[in-house]
Amino acid sequence: MSNSKITPELCKQVLSTPMQTNDAKASTVKEYLITLLAKLWAEGENFSSYRPFGASDWEIDIFKALTDAGLMKLKQDDEGDMIYNYRKGEKLIAAAIQHMSDSQK
């Protein structure tokens, strides 16, 4: 999956991926993203992109769900520690958001 094209089917999978316990209280990635957008809208200029739900590592909630679902893999850093592949996760989420927009047309 590392170099595979991001298809509409993959976007649907990303959006329907179950979430573990999270501060947004979302059950799927799609619900998490909708909750995030609603919070941004409600808070306007007071919105904290660093801590939208209280914790600074909020992206990890999504990346863990995608990793647990097998949609992305952990990477090994120079010290041998396993880390989330932010680049892959960001691409998957950006494509999934675009898919939500496209499917509303």
Rosetta blueprint (number, residue, H / E / L):
1 M L
2 S L
3 N L
4 S L
5 K L
6 I L
7 T L
8 P H
9 E H
10 L H
11 C H
12 K H
13 Q H
14 V H
15 L H
16 S H
17 T L
18 P E
19 M L
20 Q L
21 T L
22 N L
23 D L
24 A L
25 K L
26 A L
27 S L
28 T E
29 V H
30 K H
31 E H
32 Y H
33 L H
34 I H
35 T H
36 L H
37 L H
38 A H
39 K H
40 L H
41 W H
42 A H
43 E H
44 G H
45 E H
46 N H
47 F L
48 S L
49 S L
50 Y L
51 R L
52 P L
53 F L
54 G L
55 A L
56 S L
57 D L
58 W H
59 E H
60 I H
61 D H
62 I H
63 F H
64 K H
65 A H
66 L H
67 T H
68 D H
69 A L
70 G L
71 L L
72 M L
73 K L
74 L E
75 K E
76 Q E
77 D L
78 D L
79 E L
80 G L
81 D L
82 M E
83 I E
84 Y E
85 N L
86 Y H
87 R H
88 K H
89 G H
90 E H
91 K H
92 L H
93 I H
94 A H
95 A H
96 A H
97 I H
98 Q H
99 H H
100 M H
101 S H
102 D H
103 S H
104 Q L
105 K L
